[in-house]
Amino acid sequence: MTVRTAMILAAGLGTRMRPLTDHKPKPMIEVAGRTLIDRALDQLERYGIHQVVVNTAYKAEMLEAHLALRNKPHIVISRESEPLETGGGIANALPLLGDDPFFSLNSDTICLNAELPALARMERAWNPDTMDVLMLLHPVERAIGYDGKGDFWLDDNGQLRRRAPEATAPYVFTGVQILHPRIFVHCPPAPFSMNVLYDRLRDASGAYPRIGTVIHDGDWLHVGDPQGLAQAEDFLRH
């Protein structure tokens, strides 16, 4: 099955990126001469995604004016009066996304492909009969600009498990995923995090059998704060 649409999450306040976000939305911050939002759109355009939904809230007019300068891909705006968080933002945009599975990307990360595009590897791995979500994970030890403890590990059966609060995990979620709209049925009122919906898929053993995974084999840059921005720029310029 071909995934034809995508959503970019771009409505956050960007508080960790202050003072750079005092006067512009975080997705408009430039990294090595190219804005974060354009880098995400470039990735989708190169892969052949023709329609992309972008949610906006903080300094929405500025971001929407910037997006209006692009001809490709076709961009549809999902305006939020206030940020609805990751889950709430996607749920709000579902009427614009349709009934088929779609890509979802965060706007504060940069995924660089290896030999095969990450989106192609994900589409090959996607199975709507056995999956509601397919996550692109990245090894923490190779992450640029990321200083967290990781998000997940894989057990001996290859099933996803979340790290315990005080533990560390070898993989971080890149923010790139394929989602089936059915996981939003009976979702809570916005705002809410996608973690609420992920955890509905957790079984009694703590595994997530309906969440598939692909391990990213390219480079991944997390641009979450000014330090991460500096590391990303240094990496891309060299």
VODO-678837 format. One record per residue (C-alpha): residue in one letter; y, z, x. Coordinates in steps of 0.2 Angstrom, whole numbers, padded with zeros to 4 digits, always signed. Layout:
BEGIN
aYZX
...
This chain:
BEGIN
m+0000+0000+0000
t+0017-0005+0007
v+0031+0008+0006
r+0046-0001+0001
t+0060+0012-0001
a+0067+0027+0009
m+0079+0042+0008
i+0090+0049+0021
l+0095+0067+0019
a+0113+0068+0023
a+0121+0081+0012
g+0121+0096+0022
l+0136+0106+0028
g+0131+0105+0047
t+0137+0123+0050
r+0127+0124+0067
m+0136+0109+0073
r+0154+0117+0071
p+0167+0114+0076
l+0162+0095+0077
t+0159+0096+0058
d+0175+0104+0053
h+0183+0087+0050
k+0168+0075+0048
p+0150+0076+0040
k+0136+0079+0052
p+0128+0062+0050
m+0144+0054+0056
i+0143+0062+0073
e+0140+0050+0087
v+0126+0051+0099
a+0128+0039+0114
g+0140+0028+0104
r+0131+0027+0088
t+0132+0038+0073
l+0117+0048+0067
i+0116+0040+0050
d+0117+0023+0058
r+0103+0027+0070
a+0092+0032+0055
l+0097+0017+0045
d+0094+0005+0060
q+0076+0012+0061
l+0073+0008+0043
e+0081-0009+0044
r+0071-0014+0059
y+0055-0009+0050
g+0060-0020+0035
i+0065-0006+0022
h+0077-0015+0011
q+0083-0001+0000
v+0088+0017+0006
v+0095+0031-0005
v+0107+0043+0005
n+0112+0059-0003
t+0130+0065+0000
a+0139+0081-0003
y+0150+0088+0011
k+0165+0076+0015
a+0155+0064+0004
e+0170+0052+0002
m+0171+0050+0021
l+0152+0047+0023
e+0152+0035+0008
a+0166+0025+0015
h+0157+0023+0032
l+0141+0018+0023
a+0150+0004+0013
l+0153-0005+0030
r+0135-0009+0031
n+0127-0025+0024
k+0109-0020+0027
p+0099-0011+0021
h+0105-0010+0003
i+0112+0008+0002
v+0112+0018-0015
i+0122+0034-0015
s+0115+0050-0023
r+0131+0061-0024
e+0129+0080-0026
s+0143+0091-0031
e+0136+0104-0019
p+0121+0103-0007
l+0105+0104-0016
e+0094+0107+0000
t+0080+0096+0005
g+0069+0098-0010
g+0083+0098-0023
g+0091+0083-0015
i+0076+0072-0016
a+0072+0078-0033
n+0089+0074-0039
a+0088+0056-0032
l+0070+0052-0039
p+0077+0041-0053
l+0085+0030-0039
l+0068+0030-0028
g+0056+0024-0042
d+0038+0029-0045
d+0030+0024-0029
p+0028+0033-0012
f+0044+0033-0001
f+0049+0037+0017
s+0061+0052+0019
l+0071+0055+0035
n+0082+0069+0041
s+0099+0063+0047
d+0100+0075+0062
t+0085+0069+0072
i+0082+0053+0082
c+0064+0046+0083
l+0061+0033+0097
n+0046+0022+0095
a+0032+0020+0108
e+0023+0003+0107
l+0020+0004+0089
p+0034+0009+0077
a+0031+0027+0070
l+0034+0021+0052
a+0020+0008+0055
r+0008+0021+0061
m+0012+0032+0046
e+0010+0018+0034
r-0007+0014+0041
a-0012+0032+0040
w-0006+0035+0022
n-0019+0037+0008
p-0012+0040-0009
d-0029+0046-0015
t-0030+0060-0003
m-0012+0064+0001
d+0003+0069-0008
v+0013+0071+0009
l+0011+0063+0026
m+0021+0071+0040
l+0026+0064+0057
l+0024+0079+0069
h+0030+0080+0087
p+0023+0090+0102
v+0035+0104+0105
e+0033+0103+0124
r+0040+0085+0123
a+0054+0088+0111
i+0072+0085+0116
g+0086+0097+0111
y+0073+0108+0102
d+0072+0126+0106
g+0062+0133+0092
k+0044+0140+0090
g+0036+0125+0082
d+0031+0123+0064
f+0013+0119+0063
w-0004+0118+0071
l-0020+0108+0067
d-0036+0117+0065
d-0053+0111+0071
n-0055+0100+0055
g-0038+0092+0058
q-0030+0101+0044
l-0012+0107+0044
r-0008+0125+0046
r+0009+0134+0046
r+0012+0146+0061
a+0014+0164+0058
p+0031+0171+0058
e+0030+0179+0075
a+0019+0166+0083
t+0022+0149+0091
a+0014+0132+0086
p+0012+0116+0096
y+0020+0104+0084
v+0037+0103+0076
f+0040+0093+0060
t+0051+0078+0064
g+0059+0077+0047
v+0050+0060+0044
q+0038+0059+0030
i+0030+0049+0016
l+0031+0058-0001
h+0023+0054-0017
p+0034+0057-0032
r+0021+0067-0041
i+0024+0082-0030
f+0041+0085-0039
v+0033+0087-0056
h+0038+0104-0063
c+0048+0108-0047
p+0060+0122-0048
p+0079+0121-0052
a+0089+0115-0037
p+0094+0120-0024
f+0077+0122-0016
s+0068+0118+0000
m+0054+0106+0002
n+0044+0121+0009
v+0042+0127-0009
l+0033+0111-0013
y+0023+0110+0003
d+0017+0128-0001
r+0011+0123-0018
l-0002+0112-0008
r-0009+0126+0002
d-0026+0131-0002
a-0034+0149-0001
s-0038+0147+0017
g-0020+0143+0022
a-0023+0125+0025
y-0014+0110+0017
p-0028+0098+0013
r-0016+0086+0003
i-0003+0085+0018
g-0008+0072+0031
t-0002+0071+0048
v+0003+0058+0062
i+0007+0064+0079
h+0022+0055+0086
d+0019+0046+0102
g+0037+0041+0106
d+0052+0052+0110
w+0060+0064+0097
l+0077+0071+0099
h+0084+0085+0088
v+0102+0085+0086
g+0105+0101+0077
d+0119+0109+0087
p+0132+0105+0101
q+0119+0109+0114
g+0106+0098+0106
l+0119+0084+0105
a+0123+0085+0123
q+0104+0084+0128
a+0102+0069+0117
e+0117+0060+0124
d+0111+0064+0142
f+0093+0057+0137
l+0099+0041+0129
r+0112+0037+0143
h+0099+0039+0156
